[in-house]
Amino acid sequence: MIAHKVLFREEQIAAYARASGDMNPIHLDEEFAKSVGLPGVIAHGMLQMSMAAIAAARAAGGPKRLRKLSVRFAGMVEPGDTVTFVADEVSPGKLQIKATNQHGDVIISKGSAEFVSGHGA
């Protein structure tokens, strides 16, 4: 089992918005996010998935071995949340991916990854 713990910060979320081109105000503007029923600014799902990919790559023995990664977003991540991403090998070449925040709330569920086993990557 490999765990990757991340403290999400407003600066990181804003930097991801600029890098990805996803400038949706729910990720950048506290007042706007609240006006649409969110608790405040939330992190991009793909930013969360990239952190899950780090855990998966480590569990697979390196990023070049990853072949497939999928997740179900089950909760929101707000600035200040610490999320632990876990990749656990469940069978040869297959990982289960999960993520929970500091309160134990599920952030990512039904995650999985496939990777090339051995030295053939």
C-alpha positions as CSV (number, residue, x, y, z in Angstrom):
1,M,0.0,0.0,0.0
2,I,1.2,3.4,-0.9
3,A,-0.2,6.6,0.6
4,H,0.3,10.2,-0.7
5,K,-0.9,13.0,1.6
6,V,-1.6,16.4,0.2
7,L,-2.6,19.7,1.9
8,F,-4.6,21.6,-0.7
9,R,-4.0,25.4,-0.8
10,E,-5.8,28.2,-2.6
11,E,-2.5,29.0,-4.4
12,Q,-2.2,25.5,-5.7
13,I,-5.8,25.4,-6.9
14,A,-5.4,28.8,-8.6
15,A,-2.1,27.6,-10.2
16,Y,-3.8,24.5,-11.5
17,A,-6.7,26.6,-12.9
18,R,-4.1,28.7,-14.9
19,A,-2.1,25.7,-16.1
20,S,-5.2,23.7,-17.1
21,G,-7.2,26.6,-18.5
22,D,-10.1,25.7,-16.3
23,M,-10.9,29.1,-14.9
24,N,-14.4,28.2,-13.6
25,P,-15.2,30.6,-10.8
26,I,-16.2,27.8,-8.4
27,H,-12.4,27.1,-8.2
28,L,-11.3,30.7,-7.8
29,D,-14.0,33.0,-6.4
30,E,-15.3,32.3,-2.9
31,E,-18.4,34.5,-3.2
32,F,-19.4,32.9,-6.6
33,A,-18.9,29.4,-5.2
34,K,-21.1,30.1,-2.3
35,S,-23.7,31.7,-4.6
36,V,-24.1,28.4,-6.4
37,G,-24.5,26.4,-3.2
38,L,-21.0,25.2,-2.6
39,P,-19.3,25.7,0.8
40,G,-16.7,27.9,-0.9
41,V,-13.9,27.4,-3.4
42,I,-13.3,23.8,-4.3
43,A,-10.4,22.0,-5.9
44,H,-10.6,20.7,-9.5
45,G,-11.5,17.1,-9.9
46,M,-8.6,16.6,-12.3
47,L,-6.2,18.2,-9.7
48,Q,-7.3,15.5,-7.3
49,M,-7.0,12.8,-9.9
50,S,-3.4,13.9,-10.6
51,M,-2.6,13.4,-6.9
52,A,-4.2,9.9,-7.1
53,A,-2.0,9.2,-10.1
54,I,1.1,10.0,-8.0
55,A,0.1,7.3,-5.5
56,A,-0.8,4.9,-8.3
57,A,2.5,5.5,-10.1
58,R,4.5,4.9,-6.9
59,A,2.6,1.6,-6.2
60,A,3.1,0.5,-9.8
61,G,6.8,1.0,-9.6
62,G,7.0,4.1,-11.7
63,P,4.7,6.3,-13.9
64,K,5.8,4.5,-17.1
65,R,4.1,1.4,-15.9
66,L,0.6,2.9,-15.5
67,R,-1.8,2.0,-18.3
68,K,-5.2,3.0,-17.0
69,L,-6.5,5.1,-14.1
70,S,-10.1,5.8,-13.2
71,V,-11.8,7.3,-10.1
72,R,-15.2,8.3,-8.9
73,F,-15.3,11.7,-7.3
74,A,-17.3,11.2,-4.1
75,G,-16.6,14.5,-2.1
76,M,-15.4,18.0,-2.5
77,V,-11.9,19.3,-1.5
78,E,-11.7,22.7,-0.1
79,P,-8.5,24.8,0.5
80,G,-7.1,23.7,3.8
81,D,-8.1,20.1,3.4
82,T,-5.5,17.4,3.8
83,V,-6.3,14.5,1.6
84,T,-4.7,11.1,1.8
85,F,-4.6,9.2,-1.5
86,V,-4.0,5.5,-1.2
87,A,-3.1,2.9,-3.9
88,D,-3.3,-0.7,-2.8
89,E,-2.4,-3.6,-5.1
90,V,-5.4,-6.0,-5.1
91,S,-4.2,-8.4,-7.8
92,P,-1.2,-8.6,-10.2
93,G,-1.3,-5.4,-12.3
94,K,-4.4,-4.0,-10.6
95,L,-4.6,-1.3,-7.9
96,Q,-7.5,0.0,-5.8
97,I,-7.4,3.8,-5.4
98,K,-9.1,5.7,-2.5
99,A,-8.8,9.1,-1.0
100,T,-10.1,10.6,2.3
101,N,-9.8,13.9,3.9
102,Q,-8.7,14.8,7.4
103,H,-12.2,14.1,8.8
104,G,-12.4,10.7,7.2
105,D,-14.8,11.8,4.5
106,V,-14.4,9.9,1.2
107,I,-13.2,12.1,-1.6
108,I,-12.4,9.4,-4.2
109,S,-14.1,6.0,-4.3
110,K,-14.3,3.2,-6.8
111,G,-10.8,4.1,-8.0
112,S,-8.7,1.7,-9.9
113,A,-5.5,1.5,-11.9
114,E,-3.9,-1.0,-14.2
115,F,-0.2,-1.3,-14.7
116,V,2.4,-3.4,-16.3
117,S,4.0,-5.8,-13.8
118,G,7.7,-6.7,-13.8
119,H,10.4,-5.2,-16.0
120,G,8.5,-5.1,-19.3
121,A,7.5,-1.4,-19.0
